Amino acid sequence: MPRNSGDEDTRLSSLLGEVNRARIAVRVQRAEIANSTNRHELAERYGVLADALEAYAEAAERSGAPLPYRYRDEMRLSRAMSEGPGSRNS
């Protein structure tokens, strides 16, 4: 059952801020000239983005807030990009 307390709204806003900061970090890194170090850093930034997206999704689910399909797609893509060549999981 959806619950919309002020604390939950504040938590969701905070988590969304983290998602937006992580998105910006990915964009900044993608603007860099590609080399092996940058690719590793980009994979790490995608990992941070995926973590932030997942934390927001979990909090949204707990509060009963809907999660758009585009958001879910971005979450899966970010996780996949974090596990690409040069990442800690390859």
Residue frames relative to the residue before (quaternion, step in Angstrom):
aa qw qx qy qz dx dy dz
M 1.0000 0.0000 0.0000 0.0000 0.00 0.00 0.00
P 0.4796 -0.6984 0.4451 0.2899 3.64 -0.74 0.98
R 0.0798 -0.7568 0.6479 0.0323 3.52 -1.08 0.85
N 0.0462 -0.8168 0.5750 0.0022 3.56 -0.79 0.95
S 0.0825 0.7962 -0.5899 0.1064 3.55 0.35 1.21
G 0.6576 -0.5108 0.3826 0.4003 3.53 -1.27 0.35
D 0.6264 0.5441 -0.3353 0.4463 3.58 1.06 -0.76
E 0.6589 0.4997 -0.3106 0.4687 3.58 0.97 -0.83
D 0.6370 0.5220 -0.3247 0.4651 3.57 1.00 -0.81
T 0.6452 0.5117 -0.3115 0.4742 3.56 1.01 -0.84
R 0.6491 0.5142 -0.3109 0.4665 3.58 0.97 -0.88
L 0.6612 0.4961 -0.3127 0.4679 3.60 0.90 -0.89
S 0.6437 0.5181 -0.3230 0.4614 3.60 0.98 -0.81
S 0.6458 0.5178 -0.3109 0.4671 3.56 1.00 -0.84
L 0.6745 0.4864 -0.2912 0.4730 3.57 0.91 -0.91
L 0.6342 0.5156 -0.3355 0.4684 3.59 1.03 -0.72
G 0.6004 0.5474 -0.3475 0.4682 3.58 1.12 -0.65
E 0.6424 0.5099 -0.3160 0.4769 3.58 1.02 -0.80
V 0.6215 0.5305 -0.3361 0.4684 3.59 1.01 -0.80
N 0.6878 0.4866 -0.2929 0.4521 3.59 0.83 -0.94
R 0.6344 0.5093 -0.3354 0.4751 3.62 1.01 -0.72
A 0.6548 0.5022 -0.3138 0.4697 3.59 0.98 -0.81
R 0.6200 0.5329 -0.3422 0.4632 3.61 1.03 -0.72
I 0.6470 0.5113 -0.3128 0.4713 3.57 0.96 -0.87
A 0.6449 0.5233 -0.3248 0.4525 3.60 0.93 -0.86
V 0.6331 0.5120 -0.3305 0.4774 3.60 1.02 -0.75
R 0.6590 0.5127 -0.3153 0.4510 3.59 0.89 -0.91
V 0.6475 0.5151 -0.3168 0.4638 3.57 0.96 -0.88
Q 0.6757 0.4885 -0.2971 0.4653 3.58 0.89 -0.92
R 0.6442 0.5265 -0.3277 0.4476 3.60 1.00 -0.77
A 0.6332 0.5435 -0.3279 0.4429 3.60 1.16 -0.52
E 0.5518 0.6142 -0.3857 0.4117 3.59 1.25 -0.32
I 0.5595 -0.5646 0.4778 0.3740 3.56 -1.22 0.48
A 0.4483 -0.7293 0.4549 0.2454 3.57 -0.76 1.06
N 0.1859 0.7080 -0.6730 0.1059 3.51 -1.16 0.85
S 0.7319 -0.4434 0.2595 0.4478 3.59 -1.21 0.17
T 0.6417 0.5141 -0.3293 0.4641 3.60 1.01 -0.72
N 0.6622 0.5051 -0.3079 0.4599 3.57 0.91 -0.89
R 0.6357 0.5284 -0.3412 0.4474 3.58 0.97 -0.76
H 0.6344 0.5121 -0.3227 0.4808 3.57 1.04 -0.76
E 0.6656 0.4942 -0.2990 0.4726 3.58 0.92 -0.91
L 0.6344 0.5236 -0.3307 0.4626 3.58 1.01 -0.75
A 0.6348 0.5159 -0.3261 0.4739 3.59 0.98 -0.81
E 0.6446 0.5108 -0.3214 0.4693 3.60 1.00 -0.78
R 0.6638 0.4943 -0.3106 0.4676 3.58 0.95 -0.83
Y 0.6149 0.5173 -0.3478 0.4830 3.58 1.08 -0.63
G 0.6194 0.5399 -0.3354 0.4608 3.58 1.09 -0.66
V 0.6377 0.5045 -0.3156 0.4891 3.57 1.01 -0.83
L 0.6431 0.5149 -0.3177 0.4693 3.58 0.99 -0.83
A 0.6567 0.5038 -0.3164 0.4634 3.59 0.88 -0.89
D 0.6359 0.5217 -0.3285 0.4643 3.61 0.97 -0.80
A 0.6701 0.4942 -0.2966 0.4677 3.58 0.93 -0.91
L 0.6410 0.5185 -0.3188 0.4676 3.58 0.97 -0.84
E 0.6738 0.4974 -0.2911 0.4624 3.58 0.93 -0.90
A 0.6355 0.5162 -0.3354 0.4661 3.61 0.99 -0.76
Y 0.6524 0.4968 -0.3160 0.4772 3.58 0.96 -0.82
A 0.6484 0.5281 -0.3207 0.4448 3.59 0.91 -0.89
E 0.6548 0.5083 -0.3106 0.4652 3.60 0.95 -0.84
A 0.6717 0.4822 -0.2983 0.4768 3.59 0.94 -0.87
A 0.6333 0.5242 -0.3309 0.4632 3.59 1.01 -0.77
E 0.6424 0.5222 -0.3208 0.4601 3.57 0.97 -0.84
R 0.6582 0.5122 -0.3077 0.4580 3.59 0.93 -0.90
S 0.7229 0.4324 -0.2487 0.4780 3.59 1.01 -0.77
G 0.5115 -0.6592 0.4103 0.3680 3.58 1.27 -0.22
A 0.4419 0.6861 -0.4643 0.3442 3.60 1.24 0.20
P 0.4743 -0.6756 0.4771 0.3016 3.60 -0.97 0.77
L 0.2233 -0.7520 0.6064 0.1304 3.55 -1.21 0.57
P 0.3803 -0.7529 0.4850 0.2311 3.61 -0.47 1.14
Y 0.6175 -0.5596 0.4096 0.3713 3.56 -1.18 0.61
R 0.6119 0.5564 -0.3573 0.4340 3.62 0.99 -0.76
Y 0.6326 0.5306 -0.3253 0.4608 3.56 1.03 -0.79
R 0.6569 0.5045 -0.3045 0.4704 3.57 0.95 -0.91
D 0.6356 0.5250 -0.3210 0.4662 3.57 1.03 -0.80
E 0.6505 0.5082 -0.3144 0.4687 3.58 0.96 -0.88
M 0.6219 0.5458 -0.3344 0.4512 3.58 1.04 -0.79
R 0.6836 0.4748 -0.2873 0.4740 3.60 0.85 -0.94
L 0.6598 0.5087 -0.3113 0.4572 3.58 0.92 -0.87
S 0.6556 0.5143 -0.3130 0.4557 3.59 0.93 -0.87
R 0.6443 0.5032 -0.3266 0.4743 3.58 0.97 -0.81
A 0.6534 0.5080 -0.3179 0.4625 3.59 0.93 -0.86
M 0.6652 0.4991 -0.3055 0.4637 3.61 0.95 -0.83
S 0.6401 0.5227 -0.3374 0.4508 3.60 1.07 -0.60
E 0.7115 0.4311 -0.2452 0.4978 3.59 1.21 -0.43
G 0.4015 0.7412 -0.4502 0.2943 3.56 1.27 0.31
P 0.7734 -0.3251 0.2562 0.4802 3.56 -1.34 -0.16
G 0.8042 0.2770 -0.2194 0.4780 3.51 -0.96 0.89
S 0.5616 0.5934 -0.4040 0.4114 3.58 1.22 -0.04
R 0.6718 -0.5104 0.3620 0.3964 3.52 -1.28 0.24
N 0.7015 0.4735 -0.2660 0.4614 3.61 1.21 -0.39
S 0.6075 0.5699 -0.3768 0.4051 3.62 1.15 0.04
